[in-house]
């Protein structure tokens, strides 16, 4: 009993920073946007990849905080709607976004397993740009809004210093779409969606 109390005392007395790991990672995020009609009409698909990087901060092996930045860029064309019908204008359009996301949560350690499930929630800051070479005044868009994040997945230990994670992420980002044009006509105001993410993490 005394040995258990001593071990607990040592664990609690150890500074948090001494039990904190900083693990960099690279990220591939394939997202299906909730505003599917808008994206299919302008860039040809509601599914798009984002590439990024970040750092995974693990505290006492159980808790985590992730900070990541990623980027999306897709080429398409401008459209307009008349009586519910979408017309393509043939004017080249570039849609881009650079999300900055912070999530935190819990890691579920399983006995004698190389797999660590985890779940978390967070917030993000999402930029959205629409640009074209032949745009009139006010047609280009350059805005940024906050959004909500929920995710769940698992970490797989590949080697002592490398891990791979796979997870599903839900985001809701109101306030970017739905202000005008096609997204307003089809009543789509959420720039978020559901994504499948893969990360390669360097660290124990």
C-alpha angles and dihedrals in degrees: 000000000000091000091053092050090049092050091049090049092051091048094050093042094052109100115253091237090059089058095045125104125197110205122180119213144181120227141210114190122184109191133192104206120224089221090069098155092052095048096042090052097046106033102016100248141050089214120079138162125237124196124204152133140226148146130275114211113199119192120198089342090279108070129054142189119193126196117188142166123198139169138222127191126173132170122220141128139270119263139185133202127230120179090340095308120119118224122193114222099198091234110136114243132188120205117193139169136181111198120197109197135185119190133172134188151121133299116215109215114206122202115259092354132127089205121088115189117205141180134191151154133221151146134260143194112225126194121201126193133180116185136167135172095237101044124142123225110295096013097102116081128212115165140139129207139172123250144186125248134198123175145168134182146116139269119225118201108224097174139340093283104025130067133173124210131197122191147153119239129195120198132182117194113174124182101046103077127036096051095106147329122036097342091056093047092052093040097241113147103153117095090184130080143152121308138187110217134194122189131185108209127197112209143057 
